[in-house]
Amino acid sequence: MEKLAQDGLLKRQKIDIEDTKALIKIAFKNFLAAEKILKIDEEAAYISAYNSMMKLGRVLVYLNGFKPTDKHQHKTVVDVSSKILGDKFNDLVMKFDIMRRKRNQFTYDISKPLSESEVKNAIKTAYDFFESVRTEVFLNDPQLKLFKF
């Protein structure tokens, strides 16, 4: 992460556990919203699932004493998530990165619609990411161990 900081992609940030808890709650709400709005709007459900993962990724960055800068924030969060979670979660982080690129693609190119199965897979990936981060990181952090979400 020091290299990313030297490259101007991260900056040092004091850990605020209450802000971190609030962001975790928002991430979980985004996940729940994705499930609920799937039948109404696939694109909105996909974005909500992705935002859930992005917020949890930001929590990982914050818990390590950094904050993404404005430069390439989404990619940086995915890269840091990969470093923090390690090889055990390569497939999951790769799906996160695919979702990042896909979200960017359909946001700026309306000729690339999403299928319902892509959105359902995105919601499952968001759930898996949430559970992985929860079990690997939150439950091992003494300040977050007792936090209920």
Contacts in CASP RR format, 6 or more apart in sequence:
PFRMAT RR
TARGET T0000
AUTHOR 0000-0000-0000
METHOD contacts of the structure
MODEL  1
MEKLAQDGLLKRQKIDIEDTKALIKIAFKNFLAAEKILKIDEEAAYISAY
NSMMKLGRVLVYLNGFKPTDKHQHKTVVDVSSKILGDKFNDLVMKFDIMR
RKRNQFTYDISKPLSESEVKNAIKTAYDFFESVRTEVFLNDPQLKLFKF
1 10 0 8 1.000
1 64 0 8 1.000
1 66 0 8 1.000
1 80 0 8 1.000
1 83 0 8 1.000
4 10 0 8 1.000
4 66 0 8 1.000
4 76 0 8 1.000
4 79 0 8 1.000
4 80 0 8 1.000
5 11 0 8 1.000
5 12 0 8 1.000
5 66 0 8 1.000
8 69 0 8 1.000
8 71 0 8 1.000
9 68 0 8 1.000
9 69 0 8 1.000
9 71 0 8 1.000
9 72 0 8 1.000
9 76 0 8 1.000
10 61 0 8 1.000
10 66 0 8 1.000
10 67 0 8 1.000
10 68 0 8 1.000
10 69 0 8 1.000
10 76 0 8 1.000
10 80 0 8 1.000
11 66 0 8 1.000
11 67 0 8 1.000
11 69 0 8 1.000
12 65 0 8 1.000
12 66 0 8 1.000
12 67 0 8 1.000
13 62 0 8 1.000
13 65 0 8 1.000
13 66 0 8 1.000
13 67 0 8 1.000
14 65 0 8 1.000
15 62 0 8 1.000
15 63 0 8 1.000
15 65 0 8 1.000
16 62 0 8 1.000
17 143 0 8 1.000
17 144 0 8 1.000
19 62 0 8 1.000
20 59 0 8 1.000
20 62 0 8 1.000
20 63 0 8 1.000
20 144 0 8 1.000
21 144 0 8 1.000
21 147 0 8 1.000
23 55 0 8 1.000
23 58 0 8 1.000
23 59 0 8 1.000
23 62 0 8 1.000
24 55 0 8 1.000
24 56 0 8 1.000
24 59 0 8 1.000
24 138 0 8 1.000
24 144 0 8 1.000
24 147 0 8 1.000
24 149 0 8 1.000
25 149 0 8 1.000
26 55 0 8 1.000
27 51 0 8 1.000
27 52 0 8 1.000
27 53 0 8 1.000
27 55 0 8 1.000
27 56 0 8 1.000
27 59 0 8 1.000
27 130 0 8 1.000
28 52 0 8 1.000
28 130 0 8 1.000
28 149 0 8 1.000
30 48 0 8 1.000
30 49 0 8 1.000
30 51 0 8 1.000
30 52 0 8 1.000
30 55 0 8 1.000
30 126 0 8 1.000
31 48 0 8 1.000
31 49 0 8 1.000
31 52 0 8 1.000
31 123 0 8 1.000
31 126 0 8 1.000
31 127 0 8 1.000
31 130 0 8 1.000
33 45 0 8 1.000
33 48 0 8 1.000
34 45 0 8 1.000
34 46 0 8 1.000
34 48 0 8 1.000
34 49 0 8 1.000
34 52 0 8 1.000
34 122 0 8 1.000
34 123 0 8 1.000
34 126 0 8 1.000
35 45 0 8 1.000
35 123 0 8 1.000
37 44 0 8 1.000
37 45 0 8 1.000
37 48 0 8 1.000
38 45 0 8 1.000
38 116 0 8 1.000
38 119 0 8 1.000
38 120 0 8 1.000
38 123 0 8 1.000
42 114 0 8 1.000
42 115 0 8 1.000
42 116 0 8 1.000
42 119 0 8 1.000
43 106 0 8 1.000
43 113 0 8 1.000
43 114 0 8 1.000
45 119 0 8 1.000
45 122 0 8 1.000
45 123 0 8 1.000
46 99 0 8 1.000
46 102 0 8 1.000
46 103 0 8 1.000
46 106 0 8 1.000
46 114 0 8 1.000
46 118 0 8 1.000
46 119 0 8 1.000
46 122 0 8 1.000
47 103 0 8 1.000
49 99 0 8 1.000
49 119 0 8 1.000
49 122 0 8 1.000
49 123 0 8 1.000
49 125 0 8 1.000
49 126 0 8 1.000
50 99 0 8 1.000
50 100 0 8 1.000
50 103 0 8 1.000
50 122 0 8 1.000
50 126 0 8 1.000
52 126 0 8 1.000
52 129 0 8 1.000
52 130 0 8 1.000
53 96 0 8 1.000
53 99 0 8 1.000
53 125 0 8 1.000
53 126 0 8 1.000
53 129 0 8 1.000
53 130 0 8 1.000
54 74 0 8 1.000
54 77 0 8 1.000
54 100 0 8 1.000
56 129 0 8 1.000
56 130 0 8 1.000
56 133 0 8 1.000
57 77 0 8 1.000
57 78 0 8 1.000
57 80 0 8 1.000
57 81 0 8 1.000
57 133 0 8 1.000
58 68 0 8 1.000
58 77 0 8 1.000
59 133 0 8 1.000
60 77 0 8 1.000
60 80 0 8 1.000
60 81 0 8 1.000
60 84 0 8 1.000
60 85 0 8 1.000
60 133 0 8 1.000
60 137 0 8 1.000
61 67 0 8 1.000
61 68 0 8 1.000
61 76 0 8 1.000
61 77 0 8 1.000
61 80 0 8 1.000
61 81 0 8 1.000
63 137 0 8 1.000
63 141 0 8 1.000
64 80 0 8 1.000
64 84 0 8 1.000
66 80 0 8 1.000
68 76 0 8 1.000
68 77 0 8 1.000
68 80 0 8 1.000
69 76 0 8 1.000
74 100 0 8 1.000
74 104 0 8 1.000
75 97 0 8 1.000
75 100 0 8 1.000
78 93 0 8 1.000
78 96 0 8 1.000
78 97 0 8 1.000
78 100 0 8 1.000
81 93 0 8 1.000
81 96 0 8 1.000
82 89 0 8 1.000
82 90 0 8 1.000
82 93 0 8 1.000
84 137 0 8 1.000
85 92 0 8 1.000
85 93 0 8 1.000
85 132 0 8 1.000
85 133 0 8 1.000
85 136 0 8 1.000
85 137 0 8 1.000
86 93 0 8 1.000
88 136 0 8 1.000
89 132 0 8 1.000
89 136 0 8 1.000
92 125 0 8 1.000
92 128 0 8 1.000
92 129 0 8 1.000
92 132 0 8 1.000
95 125 0 8 1.000
96 125 0 8 1.000
96 129 0 8 1.000
99 122 0 8 1.000
99 125 0 8 1.000
102 114 0 8 1.000
102 118 0 8 1.000
105 112 0 8 1.000
106 112 0 8 1.000
106 113 0 8 1.000
106 114 0 8 1.000
134 149 0 8 1.000
137 144 0 8 1.000
138 144 0 8 1.000
138 145 0 8 1.000
138 147 0 8 1.000
139 145 0 8 1.000
END
